[in-house]
Amino acid sequence: MPCVLVIDDNPQLLDLYREVLGNRGHEVLTADRGHTGLQLAREKRPDCIMLDIMMSDMDGIDALEELSTLDTTVPIIIITGFPSTENAIEALKRGAFDFLTKGCTIEEMVATTERALERRQLHLENRELLRRLRDANANLERQVNEATAQIRELADFNQSILEGIDAGLLATDKNGKILFANTAARRSLHLTTDRLIGASIETFGFHIEPSTVANERVNTPHLARSDYRGNLSSVERQLERSQRRASYRADDGVQHTFGYSISVPDHIPSVGSGYILLFRDLTEMEELRNQMQRLQKLEALNIVIAGVAHEIKNPLAGIKGVASVLVETLEDDDPRKDYVGRILDETRRVTKLVDDFFSFSRPSSPKLELLDISDAIHRVVRLLSDNAKKRRVTIDTVIADDLPKIKADRDQMQQVVLNLVMNAIDAMEQGGRVDITVKVVDYRVLGAPCVRVMVHDSGPGFPENARHRLFDPFFTTKASGTGLGLHICQNIALRHGGRMEAMNHPDGGAVVSLFIPVPGSKNPAPNG
């Protein structure tokens, strides 16, 4: 029920307003003094106020100004028995809704009051609508914030999954241009995000074959379309065969082998169509597999060599004994004595070769001690300096400061370094340069810090088709040689818990490296 407050010092007029407006369904409050009316207005908060402009206790204009401060949406109708233009203008300026004279008709008074109440109702409805709108906006904003937080949390979760998997992941557009690379991809390719984003996957040896585009859109194409049967090992072999292979040479010159698969997602943000490429660095696995195959071959070969050497040594000892007797019985001027001497010389040479075969098949265990590898390097450089000068070869060494000592056999380490430097000198028929660099590196194959002795020559490098056979026994790229040097060096490295690697340098020449674990680091136990 709308509430009307009438403030007037005329009792008859108050009764009239009370009766007329009450009959129209309004609640009517009356006050015969200005201060009483102000108090009622504060307590009851009426929907419309009818105010006499002249009262005994206060001026109506002053009361109007004070009432306007309570609620600007409450319409105030000024009533006066002495109308004047100045009073009307002043009242309207102070916020009055309308201006009535006390001589007006009942109908005019009712109509003015109804208009004022309609305006008040409109204000109240607008206020309610604004409140609801504010509540709706606040609720919508809360929902948007919650949805945004959920989306951000989901995006962060997805990002953490992509960054956390140990397989390299590349997202590309339909032309193979890289749009995203996770941590494992950056680590495997040894490149920063800036160098990867925008590059073509073909730069790294990956290829999108035409069949890929025609395939179904599945997340893991090889798994989804293949029927794998058998035990776990056979499934792993089938999966390995189903993966494609890529070859990539990193900035440091290391040749990497990757196994990869490509899938076609339904949608890639911002570009629409594209590819998802998953890959793993198989370099270590391939290297360890080749090493295992070499060791298996070596084990069988050692048995054969030991047996053959033993069978040769027995008749060889007989030949040597007979020849020695002949030398002693023949006269000095007997021409046959020279022939027998040659037999003895060749017998000794064959005996030495047989002894080498025994050393090859039954290498001695290293006598480990804390060793400064730089001492062995300096001794080798001094030993080969004259030979290097004759061959017009310069030998330079760069050894890192504070190089840690390694646990190694002094003679065997010197044998390895000597063999590597001699091979480098022999590779440069027209002279050149040998650089020996020694420093600590984090070696990926052993997963441990290692002292790396790298010998880099300026020769022609290794033939590409021979690089994977360099450590095989009896394989050599030289016109003459047994092909045992690098193989024996690799065996020595393995017995020290280390490894050897050979590659061609991007700027030319061959690079052969010896890796020996730093004592106390986590690494495989020495073989033997």
Sequence and secondary structure as in RCSB ss.txt:
>XXXX:A:sequence
MPCVLVIDDNPQLLDLYREVLGNRGHEVLTADRGHTGLQLAREKRPDCIMLDIMMSDMDGIDALEELSTLDTTVP
IIIITGFPSTENAIEALKRGAFDFLTKGCTIEEMVATTERALERRQLHLENRELLRRLRDANANLERQVNEATAQ
IRELADFNQSILEGIDAGLLATDKNGKILFANTAARRSLHLTTDRLIGASIETFGFHIEPSTVANERVNTPHLAR
SDYRGNLSSVERQLERSQRRASYRADDGVQHTFGYSISVPDHIPSVGSGYILLFRDLTEMEELRNQMQRLQKLEA
LNIVIAGVAHEIKNPLAGIKGVASVLVETLEDDDPRKDYVGRILDETRRVTKLVDDFFSFSRPSSPKLELLDISD
AIHRVVRLLSDNAKKRRVTIDTVIADDLPKIKADRDQMQQVVLNLVMNAIDAMEQGGRVDITVKVVDYRVLGAPC
VRVMVHDSGPGFPENARHRLFDPFFTTKASGTGLGLHICQNIALRHGGRMEAMNHPDGGAVVSLFIPVPGSKNPA
PNG
>XXXX:A:secstr
  EEEEE S HHHHHHHHHHHHHTT EEEEESSHHHHHHHHHHH  SEEEEESB SSSBHHHHHHHHHHH TTS 
EEEEESS  HHHHHHHHHTT SEEEETTS HHHHHHHHHHHHHHHHHHHHHHHHHHHHHHHHHHHHHHHHHHHHH
HHHHHHHHHHHHHHSSSEEEEEETT BEEEE HHHHHHHT  HHHHTT BGGGGT    HHHHHS   SSHHHHH
    SSHHHHHHHHHHHSEEEEEE TTS EEEEEEEEE  S BTTTBSEEEEEEEE HHHHHHHHHHHHHHHHHH
HHHHHHHHHHHHHHHHHHHHHHHHHHHHHS TT THHHHHHHHHHHHHHHHHHHHHHHHHHS      EEE HHH
HHHHHHHHHHHHHHHTTEEEEEEE TT   EEE HHHHHHHHHHHHHHHHHT TT EEEEEEEEEEEETTTTEEE
EEEEEEESS    GGGGGGTTSTT  SSSS  S HHHHHHHHHHHTT EEEEEE TTSSEEEEEEEE TTSS   
   
